[in-house]
């Protein structure tokens, strides 16, 4: 069985679907995570797109119930339909489960039927619009105020981690994509004991947040605001909330800024 983990992955619904299929006997599951193309002609850094796909893969593999015989995953540089077609051609599954919003075409007919014809196997779409269940692991996006996560943001992430199970993606707006900055950000997160990944993003915090939501699975957002950041690049929580439709929690890096200025 092949699972396409696209831009919508209702893990509880997927786990239930796999468990029902495993009742008839042991099944083998291959999870395929496409690296999505930037939406609306926007420029999105390749590292952030690949990181979003990696997070989706981890979430889905974690959701696979123990009754499933075996599960593995892969990340592919293709759209949902192309990834499904290639996976079915290589793996010859008995069924294809799709967790994604299938693209609509004006004269393309039913998207599921079109995908069934292209792959030659039965296709089922799993809960494309389902909300995450209360007991599931939440995916939290944290937007730093600069190329490194600040102390206030780290403290807020720790606080959020104590509330319920969550996995964090920290995007760091940066003018440069130099690997040294990424290593430093990763070191900060690791030393803080946070279960999460970091990647460098668009220098405008609002754009960085929008890109991350478009490319990955996000249930809620935390944004850090630094008064030293130029206004045109500063995070605007209200705007991000309206643009994404997600709850946004804001934290000020004021104390850190004042200490640095005093020094």
Residue, then its C-alpha position, 0 to 999 in steps of 0.5 A: x500500500x502506498x500513502x501519499x502524504x501531501x499538504x493535508x495529513x489527518x494522522x488520526x484518520x489515516x491511522x484508522x484507515x490503515x488499522x481497518x485494512x490491517x485487520x484482514x492481514x499484515x500489510x506493507x506501507x510505503x509513505x511518499x512525501x512530495x516536495x511541493x512547488x511554491x504556491x503563487x509564483x513565490x520563491x521558497x528556499x529549497x531547504x525549507x521545502x525539503x524540511x517541510x516534507x521531512x516533517x510530514x514524513x515523520x508525522x505519518x510514520x509516527x501515526x502508522x498503527x502497530x498492527x501494520x506489518x511494516x512501514x517505510x518512507x521516502x521524500x520525492x521531488x514531484x507533485x502529488x499526482x506525479x509522485x503517486x504515478x511514479x510510486x505505483x509504477x515502481x512499487x505496484x501497490x494494491x491500493x493508493x491512499x492520498x492525504x492531499x488536496x488534489x489539484x482541480x482542472x477546469x476540464x479535467x473531470x473528477x480528480x480521484x478518478x483521474x488519479x485512478x486512471x493514471x496509476x491503475x490502482x484503487x484510490x482513496x482520499x483520507x480526510x482532506x479537510x479534517x481537523x486534528x484530533x485532541x489527542x494527536x501530536x500538534x505541529x507548531x510553527x515558530x517564527x524567530x525574529x532573526x537568523x537565530x531563535x531568541x531567548x523569549x521564543x525558546x522559553x515560549x516553545x518550552x512552555x508550549x511543549x509542556x501543555x501537550x504533545x507537539x512537534x516544532x518547526x522553527x523558521x529563522x528569517x535571514x538575508x543569507x542562506x549560509x550553512x553556518x547560520x543554520x548550524x548555529x540555529x540547530x545548536x540553539x534548539x538542541x541545547x534548549x532540549x526542544x524536539x524540533x527542526x530549524x531552517x533559514x527562511x525569507x528575510x521578511x517574517x510574515x512571508x516566511x510564516x506564509x511560506x512555511x504554512x503553504x509548504x508543511x503541516x501547521x496547526x498553530x503558530x508562535x511568532x517572535x517580535x524584535x523591536x530592533x527589526x526593521x518594520x517592513x520585515x517584522x512579524x505582524x501576528x494579526x496579518x499572519x493569523x488572517x492570512x493563514x487562518x491559524x491561531x497565532x501566539x506572539x512573544x516579544x524579544x524586548x528584554x533580550x534587546x534591551x540587555x544587548x543595547x545596554x551592553 
